[in-house]
Amino acid sequence: MNSIQTALRDLGIQAVNSGGSTGSGWWSGRNDGSLLPSINPSSGEQIAGVYPCSSDDYQRILKESVEAFRTWRLVPAPKRGELVRLIGQALREKKDQLGTLVSLEVGKIKAEGDGEVQEMIDMADLAVGQARMLYGATMQSERPAHQMSEQWHPLGPIGVITAFNFPVAVWAWNAFIAAIAGDTVIWKPSPKAPLCAIAVQNICNRVMQQQGYTGIFSLFITDQTNVAELMVQDTRLPLISFTGSVAVGRRVASVVGQRLGRTLLELSGNNAVIVDDTADLDMAVRAVLFGAVGTAGQRCTTTRRLFVHESRYEELASKLVKAYAQVRIGNPLEQDVLLGPLIDQAAIESYRAALDEVKKEGGEVLCGGHVLNRTGHFVEPTIVRAQNHWTIVQRETFSPILYVMTFRTIEEAIAMQNDVPQGLSSAMFSNDIRRTGQFLSASGSDCGIANINIGTSGAEIGGAFGGEKETGGGREAGSDAWKAYMRRQTNTINWGTDLPLAQGIKFGE
């Protein structure tokens, strides 16, 4: 039995699986229509096929999720946390197999696949603790014998739509916090990574069944826009969390906004690293290499722009070109491989188109720039001398292309970093405390994430993750991100015998 068959078997995936589950042990029995293929981007071969959900499947999933919410919201939050803790433990037991499946289905190197599963485990641990800390507040009333406070209640069934590049972790960011908040969760994964989602749902199903719960976590797989929009349009889902492109995010925000629902958007990034004349270049090179090359440049936090002080440009560029030459490209399950494939042929064409546009603008390719003539969707990691105002540099290109530019003053570097439509992650390498303070000030980085002497990629789950401007403004994972999945209620108790009005109003007296 090969590694693919072993991973699928260990994760409870049959050769062909139907794509809808309510989490109650029920999988859709649909076996008509065309199969949704799961393709290994390293080889171009089909791993398995999944029957996508129909609109009837969606209605059944939603109905059971709504019914489950009515009872789940009354379960004490620490007890809800216990269910998440057990799922986290089950993920620990399947970390190696699930990490392998992530590598097989989306092309991440094994270390990154395992790291993504570890992120789920860490998220479960955070959620378990958060279950005992859904704090409200007390306020001082202006009226005598009155007590004011606020509390947080479960919001309802929520929809979570995830992208291929993080096929399991982003679901966990949302689902585990939503679950301890008292919500039920319907997950629509990327149709490019259906097997990862099925594997996770199998784990959830098993734990829910053992604990006597149904419908807390559900799965809805489709590659049809009109079927996916059923979730976005559904007024029974008060919150839609969407991770993906700006174009689709705008559509989701518009549709959900029309029905006055909530959205949590994690959209494109165009992330920059600033390296000043005091920086430790060895640290900067390591951070930029991982940030620009990791996941084949297919992270929302990928380092796409590099601003280098003009006095350090030649030295840093030389070090980066040497480091890029050491990057081993190939099967992401093989040891020492650092760069796996792009997700599909469309990503290859996007890479080609970006480089064609760079050359028309007069950009200088310092290294890389070729599609590899081999099986699978492999390209060379590429460094380009560019200009920040070029249209191609202003966009997010989901591939391992790094645009390098120089600056003279820190004010110039920060202005260029901020002068793009996106605002997700940013970083500065410097040993000058005044410059780092400026970078982190209100007049510094305009991104949701701003780092000093670490790269743009690899955020920890303890902090709120998200960005500004076209990145969407959403926040997930740590800090107070749990509030997105709950509704706030202000309470006032009059324990006196009079009925004074606020603002001293006298009415009918």
Number of C-alpha atoms within 10 A of each C-alpha: 7 6 13 16 15 15 21 21 15 12 21 15 18 15 12 16 22 21 27 29 28 28 27 19 15 13 15 21 14 16 13 8 9 10 16 21 20 22 23 25 27 26 17 15 13 12 19 21 20 25 22 28 23 19 15 11 21 23 13 14 22 26 14 19 28 21 15 21 23 15 11 25 20 12 14 14 21 18 14 23 27 18 23 28 21 20 23 27 16 17 21 15 11 19 20 19 23 26 25 28 28 28 27 29 24 28 33 33 30 25 18 19 30 20 17 22 27 19 20 24 23 19 27 28 18 22 31 25 15 21 24 15 12 17 12 12 10 13 12 10 14 14 16 13 14 15 16 16 15 14 15 17 17 22 22 26 29 26 28 24 22 25 19 22 25 24 26 25 21 26 24 25 25 27 28 31 29 26 28 32 31 28 29 32 28 29 24 25 28 21 21 21 27 29 31 29 23 25 23 23 23 19 19 27 25 16 21 22 13 11 12 8 18 24 28 28 26 24 27 30 28 23 16 12 8 10 19 19 13 13 25 28 17 17 13 17 23 19 24 25 27 25 27 19 18 19 11 13 23 15 13 21 21 15 17 22 14 10 13 13 19 17 24 23 28 28 27 28 33 27 29 34 31 28 28 27 19 12 19 14 19 11 13 23 20 15 22 25 20 20 27 30 27 24 29 29 26 23 22 27 24 34 31 30 28 26 25 24 21 16 13 16 19 11 11 18 17 11 16 21 17 12 13 18 12 10 16 15 20 23 24 27 22 12 12 15 16 24 26 30 31 27 29 19 14 11 19 19 12 14 23 17 14 21 20 14 15 22 14 9 14 11 18 14 18 16 17 17 20 14 15 12 9 11 13 22 24 28 26 24 25 22 25 22 18 23 20 20 11 13 12 19 21 17 16 21 23 25 29 29 28 27 26 23 20 22 19 14 12 20 15 12 27 23 14 19 26 18 14 20 15 25 28 30 30 31 30 28 25 20 15 12 9 9 17 19 12 15 24 18 12 9 11 20 25 24 24 19 23 21 19 18 19 19 31 28 23 15 15 13 17 14 15 19 22 26 24 22 17 22 27 25 19 21 25 26 24 19 15 15 20 24 20 21 29 21 13 14 11 13 12 13 11 14 11 10 7 10 12 17 11 10 8 9 9 9 7 4 4
